[in-house]
Amino acid sequence: MALLAVAAFMLGSVLPSSAQTPAPGQTQTPDAITPVEEFSRQLEQFKNSIPQLNKRIEDSATAVDRWTNVERARKEIEELRALVGTALGAVSDNGTVSQLGARALAHAREKLRALEQDTRFRPEERQFLTEQWRRLRADTERANDELAAARKEFAELLRTLQANEDFVDELVQIRQAQKALEVIQRLTQDIRQANDQLKRLIGGIKPPGA
């Protein structure tokens, strides 16, 4: 009996079962669930990406309008002209910078003259204070000379900038055009990504094996 049971088991493992054999008149069909699920996933991704792409297109159009606006460049030049004019007035020969240096030097000199005639201090105290103010006067004179040199150089550079205003205007417009170009390049990348996504979606429309 044991031998018969073993033989029956081995025979059953070799022969195909009735569940694996299609019934007469029936054919096996490929599994269509996976392609449908993949198509649904691609469709959902495409639907979610379209509003984002539309927003990028609108933002790009606004940005290009802004960067190609000649009035914007002209306004920037006008603002630069006003800034240069204010700075040039401050560093001119009779401007604020020149006057504050002169005031600091005049103060040190006046304090030294007053101290030499001041009788409130003992001789050794007056001597010490006089040395300190003489040092301050000398340092202030050097600082005033350095300030004057820096001021004059800056004034010359500002005048050079004023003289080349038209060239600066063109450089500003070139910079703005470069910004517009960058917007277009980024939008091109976005549309190409959308193209690839749409191609995958369209590819999923075909039935398996078509």
Number of C-alpha atoms within 10 A of each C-alpha: 6 7 7 8 9 11 11 11 10 10 10 11 9 8 8 10 9 8 7 7 10 10 10 6 5 8 8 8 6 8 9 10 9 9 15 15 12 14 19 14 13 20 18 12 14 16 11 11 14 12 11 12 16 12 11 17 18 11 14 18 15 12 16 18 12 17 20 17 14 13 10 15 21 15 11 15 18 14 12 17 16 12 13 18 14 11 16 20 15 17 23 18 15 10 14 14 17 18 15 12 18 15 12 15 20 15 12 19 19 12 14 20 13 11 17 12 9 11 10 9 11 10 10 9 11 17 13 12 16 18 13 12 18 17 13 16 21 14 14 20 19 13 15 20 13 13 16 19 12 12 20 17 13 16 20 14 14 19 15 11 16 16 11 11 16 12 12 15 17 14 13 17 20 15 14 20 17 14 17 19 14 14 20 17 11 12 18 13 11 15 15 11 13 15 12 10 17 16 11 15 20 12 12 18 11 11 10 11 5 4
